[in-house]
Amino acid sequence: MSIDLFSAFVIGILGSGHCLGMCGGITSMLTSAIPTTSSNPSTRLILSYNIGRILSYSIIGGIVGFTGSIAVQKIGLPLAILHMIAALFLIFLGLYIGQWLMWLSQIEKAGKGIWKYISPLAKHFIPVNSSAKALGLGALWGWLPCGLVYSMLTWSLASGNTINGALIMTFFGLGTLPSLLIMSYGAIKIKTFINNNIFRKSMALGLITYGIYSLYIAYHLLF
């Protein structure tokens, strides 16, 4: 399990370029809307926003982990099958980030059906002038349709239980945190670097390689 958590953290780092594309603009908007004073409340609000986002990931991961455990216990679905599905989605994620195969974009479109009901709630947290509002806004944006998040949720599905599912998404969220924090403080160059074609494709190949390795392990667990 510790390896899965570390892997989830690394995948969050490797997928940071996609995170900046999906959430970087929101983070920049949040930062620009925060007044700067000598007490520097922006740090508190930025951290609250990201805590809310990661908390949502954890809740969703827990729900999906519980669903996976029910499928294994009640239906008798082999856990190795869920591991194979997770490995395949990791490969699809690498292909998606490398822009070689965009199947995950179709899954993102499916998530927009839920998002259209969640997104209007954001108006209750704007202007962002308190930690509670930043936390709430971040919690909402944790439900933003995202192929990267959906891919990681297959890991929660294969985790075996609610707690492990939540922990996997927590560590994934922590992996996405550094680049978004750097972006929050105006380091625009980090986005240029992470979205560099060579860097992005190198990260994509790393995800594909790990996905193939995970698929190999899952196959041997099954057979």
C-alpha positions in Angstrom: 0.0 0.0 0.0 2.8 2.4 0.8 4.1 1.9 -2.8 0.7 2.8 -4.2 0.6 6.0 -2.1 4.1 7.0 -3.2 3.1 6.2 -6.8 0.0 8.3 -6.5 2.1 11.2 -5.2 4.6 10.8 -8.2 1.7 10.6 -10.7 0.4 13.9 -9.2 3.8 15.5 -9.9 4.0 14.0 -13.4 0.5 15.2 -14.2 1.2 18.8 -13.0 1.2 20.2 -16.5 -2.3 19.1 -17.0 -3.2 20.4 -13.6 -1.9 23.8 -14.5 -4.0 23.8 -17.6 -7.2 22.8 -15.8 -6.7 24.6 -12.4 -3.9 27.1 -13.0 -6.2 29.8 -14.4 -8.5 29.3 -11.4 -5.6 29.6 -9.0 -4.3 32.7 -10.7 -7.8 34.3 -10.6 -8.1 33.4 -6.9 -4.7 34.9 -6.2 -5.4 38.1 -8.1 -8.6 38.6 -6.2 -6.9 38.5 -2.8 -5.8 41.9 -1.5 -2.1 42.0 -0.4 -1.4 43.4 3.1 1.5 43.3 5.4 0.0 40.3 7.2 -0.1 38.5 3.8 -3.4 36.7 4.1 -3.0 35.4 0.5 -0.9 32.4 1.8 -3.7 31.4 4.2 -6.4 31.6 1.5 -4.3 29.9 -1.2 -3.6 27.0 1.2 -7.3 26.9 2.2 -8.2 26.6 -1.5 -5.9 23.7 -2.1 -6.9 22.0 1.2 -10.5 22.1 -0.1 -9.5 20.7 -3.5 -7.5 17.8 -2.0 -10.3 17.2 0.6 -12.7 16.7 -2.3 -10.3 14.3 -4.0 -10.1 12.3 -0.8 -13.9 12.1 -0.4 -14.4 11.0 -4.0 -11.5 8.5 -3.6 -13.2 7.1 -0.4 -16.5 6.7 -2.2 -14.9 5.0 -5.2 -12.8 2.8 -2.9 -15.9 1.7 -1.0 -17.6 0.9 -4.4 -14.6 -1.2 -5.4 -14.7 -3.2 -2.1 -18.4 -3.9 -2.6 -17.7 -5.2 -6.1 -15.0 -7.5 -4.8 -16.9 -8.7 -1.7 -20.5 -8.9 -3.0 -20.1 -9.6 -6.7 -16.8 -11.6 -6.4 -14.9 -9.5 -8.9 -11.2 -10.3 -8.6 -9.2 -7.4 -7.2 -6.6 -8.1 -9.9 -9.1 -7.2 -12.6 -9.5 -3.7 -10.9 -5.7 -3.4 -10.8 -5.6 -4.2 -14.5 -8.2 -1.5 -15.2 -6.2 1.0 -13.1 -3.0 0.1 -15.1 -4.8 0.6 -18.4 -6.1 4.0 -17.4 -2.6 5.0 -16.3 -1.4 4.1 -19.8 -4.3 6.1 -21.3 -3.3 9.0 -19.1 0.2 8.9 -20.4 -1.1 8.9 -24.0 -3.4 11.7 -23.1 -0.8 13.9 -21.5 1.6 13.2 -24.4 -1.3 14.1 -26.8 -1.0 10.8 -28.7 -4.4 9.5 -27.9 -7.1 11.7 -26.4 -9.7 9.0 -25.2 -9.7 10.5 -21.7 -11.2 13.7 -23.1 -14.4 11.8 -23.8 -14.5 10.7 -20.1 -14.0 14.4 -19.1 -17.1 15.3 -21.3 -19.1 12.7 -19.4 -18.2 14.4 -16.1 -19.6 17.7 -17.3 -23.0 16.4 -16.7 -22.4 16.5 -12.9 -20.2 19.6 -13.1 -23.1 21.8 -14.5 -25.0 21.2 -11.3 -22.0 21.9 -9.0 -20.3 24.9 -10.7 -23.2 27.4 -10.0 -22.5 26.9 -6.2 -19.2 28.8 -6.7 -21.1 32.2 -6.6 -21.7 31.6 -2.8 -17.9 31.7 -2.2 -17.1 34.8 -4.2 -15.5 37.2 -3.4 -12.9 35.1 -1.7 -12.3 37.1 1.5 -12.0 34.4 4.1 -10.5 31.0 4.6 -13.9 29.4 4.8 -14.8 30.7 1.3 -11.5 29.7 -0.1 -11.9 26.2 1.4 -15.4 25.9 -0.1 -14.4 27.1 -3.5 -11.5 24.7 -3.6 -13.8 21.9 -2.5 -16.1 22.7 -5.4 -13.2 22.8 -7.9 -12.1 19.4 -6.8 -15.1 18.1 -8.7 -14.0 19.7 -12.0 -14.1 17.1 -14.8 -10.5 16.0 -15.3 -9.1 13.0 -17.1 -6.1 13.0 -14.7 -8.3 12.7 -11.6 -10.6 10.1 -13.2 -7.5 8.0 -14.1 -6.4 8.1 -10.5 -9.9 7.2 -9.3 -9.4 3.8 -10.9 -6.5 3.3 -8.5 -8.9 4.1 -5.6 -11.4 1.6 -7.1 -8.7 -1.1 -7.0 -7.5 -0.1 -3.5 -9.7 -2.6 -1.7 -11.5 -0.3 0.8 -12.7 3.2 1.6 -9.6 4.4 3.6 -7.1 3.3 1.0 -9.1 4.8 -1.7 -9.2 8.2 0.1 -5.5 8.0 0.9 -4.5 7.4 -2.7 -6.4 10.5 -3.8 -5.0 12.5 -0.9 -1.4 11.6 -1.9 -2.2 12.3 -5.6 -3.6 15.7 -4.6 -0.4 16.4 -2.6 1.6 15.6 -5.7 -0.2 18.2 -7.7 0.3 20.8 -4.9 3.8 22.1 -5.5 3.3 23.4 -9.1 -0.1 25.0 -8.2 1.4 26.7 -5.2 4.3 28.0 -7.3 1.8 29.2 -9.9 -0.2 30.9 -7.2 2.8 33.1 -6.3 3.2 34.4 -9.9 5.9 32.1 -11.2 4.4 31.9 -14.7 7.6 30.3 -16.0 6.8 27.1 -14.2 3.8 26.6 -16.5 6.0 27.3 -19.6 8.6 24.8 -18.3 6.1 22.0 -17.4 4.2 22.4 -20.7 7.4 22.3 -22.7 6.8 19.6 -25.4 9.9 17.6 -24.5 9.2 17.7 -20.7 5.5 16.8 -21.2 6.3 13.9 -23.5 9.0 12.7 -21.1 6.5 12.7 -18.2 3.9 11.0 -20.5 6.4 8.2 -21.3 7.1 7.8 -17.6 3.4 7.3 -16.9 3.0 4.8 -19.8 6.1 2.8 -18.6 4.7 2.6 -15.1 1.3 1.7 -16.4 2.8 -1.2 -18.4 4.7 -2.4 -15.4 1.5 -2.2 -13.2 -0.4 -4.1 -15.9 2.3 -6.8 -15.9 2.1 -7.2 -12.1 -1.7 -7.3 -12.2 -1.7 -9.9 -14.9 0.5 -12.2 -12.8 -1.7 -11.7 -9.8 -4.7 -12.8 -11.9 -3.0 -15.7 -13.6 
